[in-house]
Amino acid sequence: MPFVHIELVAGRSQDAIKKMVQDVTNAVVENTGAPAEHVHVIVNEMEKNRYGVAGVLKSDED
């Protein structure tokens, strides 16, 4: 059974997350032949003050 882990900076709407999970599930089903009920999509959201690029927190970019 496929597991898909997605890491995102927090801030997207519930509807956007729901659509993404549906689209990812459909892509895994299409490309692996796994039944949709076996596809697990795990979404982890990070706050901007807990994620940095090149030594700069994303919260400091705003």
C-alpha positions in Angstrom: 0.0 0.0 0.0 1.5 3.3 -1.0 2.2 6.1 1.5 2.8 9.6 0.3 4.2 12.2 2.7 3.8 15.9 1.8 5.5 18.7 3.8 4.1 22.2 3.4 4.4 25.5 5.0 1.1 26.2 6.7 -1.4 28.6 5.2 -3.4 26.8 2.6 -7.2 26.4 2.9 -8.8 23.2 3.9 -10.4 23.0 0.4 -6.9 23.3 -1.2 -5.5 20.5 1.0 -8.6 18.3 0.2 -8.1 18.9 -3.5 -4.4 18.1 -3.3 -5.0 14.9 -1.4 -7.6 13.8 -4.0 -5.3 14.7 -6.9 -2.3 12.9 -5.4 -4.4 9.8 -4.7 -5.6 9.8 -8.3 -2.1 10.1 -9.6 -0.8 7.2 -7.4 -3.8 5.0 -8.5 -3.2 5.9 -12.2 0.6 5.3 -12.1 0.8 2.3 -9.7 -2.5 0.5 -10.2 -3.0 0.5 -6.4 -6.7 0.7 -5.3 -7.5 4.2 -4.0 -8.5 2.7 -0.6 -4.9 1.6 -0.2 -3.3 5.0 -0.9 -2.4 6.9 2.2 -1.6 10.6 1.9 0.0 12.3 5.0 0.1 16.1 5.0 2.4 17.8 7.6 2.2 21.5 7.9 5.0 23.6 9.3 4.6 27.1 10.7 6.7 29.7 8.9 8.8 30.2 12.1 9.8 26.6 12.1 11.2 26.3 8.5 14.1 28.1 6.9 16.0 28.2 3.6 19.6 29.4 3.3 19.7 30.2 7.0 16.6 32.5 6.9 13.3 31.6 8.5 10.3 31.9 6.2 8.6 34.0 8.8 11.4 36.6 8.4 10.7 37.0 4.7 7.3 38.5 5.1 
